[in-house]
Amino acid sequence: MIYLDNSATTKPKKEVLETFMKASEHYYGNPASLHKIGNDAENLLESARKQIAQILHMDHIVFTSGGTESNNMAIVGTAEAYAHRGRHIISSNSEHASVLKSLDELERRGFEITRLPINNSGHIELEDLKNKLRDDTILVTLMHVNNETGAVNPIAEVKKILNGTRTFLHTDAVQSIGKLPLDPAYMPDLLTLSAHKLHGLKGSGILAFNSVQPEAIIVGGGQESGYRSGTVPVPLAAAMAKTLRITQPNPEFTEWNKTLREFFSSFDDIMVISPENAASHILSVAMKGVKGEILVSGLQEESIIVSTSSACSSKNKKTSHVIEALNISPAYRDGVIRISFGAFTNQQDITDFQQAFKKVHGIIKGV
């Protein structure tokens, strides 16, 4: 089986699993306990936190259950904490569902949300952002890399625009950390990431931040300096630190992306959705007049695993909001599939995919 759905989730690396198992066996204490076993767990937890802070160039690290919780905390927590400054928030119309739903919730609470359109390359226009900024804008939340198309928002440029204002920048970097760098000189104020997108473990995420103090959205015993209550899973924190330490961008992604773009250009009924300057580990294409589910099913018969869109929405029969935002021709909107590479992808996988796609395409066309 060839797995090319790494933007949905990734296979954990052996080193990460080993770290988790060792921490689970030897550092099983509650880090809030006063005895030695608790102290040992706390020391490991704080060591992991320090390592991650250094890697991400961020001051504060809060361990969460994943990207969705981190996005909720970043957006809802920051909005509520700084509502005295203003109640206006800017985002885009192509964000992850956890961002969109958080914004919907804030709108119900009386906040005003501006959702910027994306251009044909799948990212916002900086002039649009400048024109929509107001004195009462407290937060801009923009993903770095789109999970469906790989389109890249110019986060460093956005941060430069916001410098000197009282507007915070939150970036959902779930699809970019480990693949594309963020400029250390222009880091967002809040940063979301999720371990299972990086060959780490599910149920483990991070909200990293600098000069912000978001309100807690999970309350209880006051763990994580009061930002996120609940007993901290030390083995997951240690595994997260390990994941980030061993994650490196793969230059082969660029070559494979280029190879597949050239491959798809030979079909007169295939449209490449991902823009040329998209992140290289994601490539979305669409077949004219065919539902993406048919392609996914046909490729699976050939032992190739891809998806139709975001894993969070692939079982939803509606057209993806990202595809709608791109104004893709109606003839192609239902035929989108996403191919995404990971650390275990190799050249043979790309070759086998091409052969399988030709076969499936021929069967669908009746050739």
Secondary structure, DSSP 8 states (H G I E B T S, - for coil): -EE-BTTT-----HHHHHHHHHHHHH--S-TT-SSHHHHHHHHHHHHHHHHHHHHHT-SEEEEESSHHHHHHIIIIIHHHHTTTT--EEEEETT--HHHHHHHHHHHHTT-EEEEE---TTSS--HHHHHHH--TTEEEEEEESB-TTT--B--HHHHHHHHTTSS-EEEEE-TTTTTTS---GGG--SEEEEEGGGTT--TT-EEEEESS-----SS-SS-TGGGTS-S---HHHHHHHHHHHHH----THHHHHHHHHHHHHTT-TTEEE-S-TTS-TTEEEEEETTS-HHHHHHHHHHTTEE-BSS-TTTTTS-S--HHHHHTT--HHHHTTEEEEE--TT--HHHHHHHHHHHHHHHHHHHT-
